Amino acid sequence: QVQLVESGGGLVQAGGSLRLSCAASGRTFSNYAMGWFRQAPGKEREFVAGVKRSGGSTYYADSVKGRFTISRDNAKNTVYLQMNSLKPEDTAVYSCAAGAGYSRNYGPYAYWGQGIQVTVSS
């Protein structure tokens, strides 16, 4: 089992920044690819960003590319999502997830955090 706990969400004005953290415990963190997903009210859950086990390869949804940065610190068992130039359409519940391999689909991720709210005001 892997337990994931997100932090760093909140309310920010458009153009502002937030940094989400996801702390993992349980099994060896470096064995898992990590992803960030989000779900806005009335919408399906969507992929935001992903990082492979070593942290050397990162992937982004087109909607966040150039604004968001995913990173991981395997020594601290933590994955981060730095979000800059936030827009009202980024408002959603953000969840981190751990899986055996990287994917843009949420199905392959076996472990999920509880989610954290990010609200961007216009």
N, C-alpha and C positions, 0 to 999 in steps of 0.2 A: 504494500500500500504506500501511496505517496499522498501526503497532505499538503495542500496549497492554500496560502492565505494572502489575499491581495490587500494593498494599502495605498494611500496617496490620492485617492479620488476626491471629488468635491465640486464646488461651483467656481467657475472662472469666466471672465469676460472673453468675448471673441478676440482673437489675436494673442491671447495669453498662452501660458504653458502649464503643464502638469507632468509629474513623473510618477508613474505607477510602479509599484514593486510587488513581486510575488515571491514569498518565502516558502521554500519547500522543506519538508521533513519526511523521514521514513527511509525509503530506499535511496540508493546512490543517485544523487541528482544528475551527475554527469552522464548517466546512462540513458537519459531521456532528452528527446527533442522537446522544445517548448513553443507554445503558441499563445497569442492573444486573440481573443474573439470579442465581438460586441453584439449586443442586441438592443435595438431601440423599440419603443412601444409600437406594437402593431406590425413589426417587421421581423424577418427571419434573422437568426444568428448569422453573423458574417465574419469571415476571416479578416484580421487586421494585420498581423505580423507573425513571423515564425523564425526560429533560430535552431540550427542543428546542434548536436550534442557538444561539439567543441567550441561553438560560438563563431566559427570561421565563416559560416554561410548564413545569410539573413535574407528574408523574403517579406514583401509588403504588398498589401492591396493597393491598387492604383489610386484609390481615393486618399491614401495617406502617404504615399511615396513622396519623399522630400520634406515631409513635415514630422513624421514619427521615426523614432529610432529604437530598435529592440537590441538589447544586449543581455549578457548573462555573466555572472561571476560564480563559477563552479566552486570556488573556495568558500563562498558565503551561501551557497545553495539558493541563489536568488536570480530571478530574471526581472528585467526592467523594461518599461516602455516610456521613453521620453516623448512627450507630445508637445509640439510647438505649433504656433500659428493656428490655434484651435478655432474651429468653426461651429456654429450652432448645430450643424448636421452631424457633428461628432458626438453629440449627446446620446448616451446609451449606458447600459450596464456592461462593464468590461470584465471579462473573465480570463484567467490564465489557465492553461491546460498542459498536461505532460503526456507524451506518447512515445512509443518505441521508435518512431521515425517521423520525420517532418511531413506534414500534409497541409493543404489549404482547406481540406474538409474536416469537419469537427468529429466525424465518426471514429477515426483511428486514435483519437486521444482518449486514454483510459481514465485519466484523473483530472478533476476540475476543481478550481476554487469556487468560493461561494458567490463571487462577483462583487463589483464595486461600482457605485454610480459616479458617472462623470456628466456634469451639466455645463453647457457652454451657453451663456446668455448673449444676446445680440445687442 
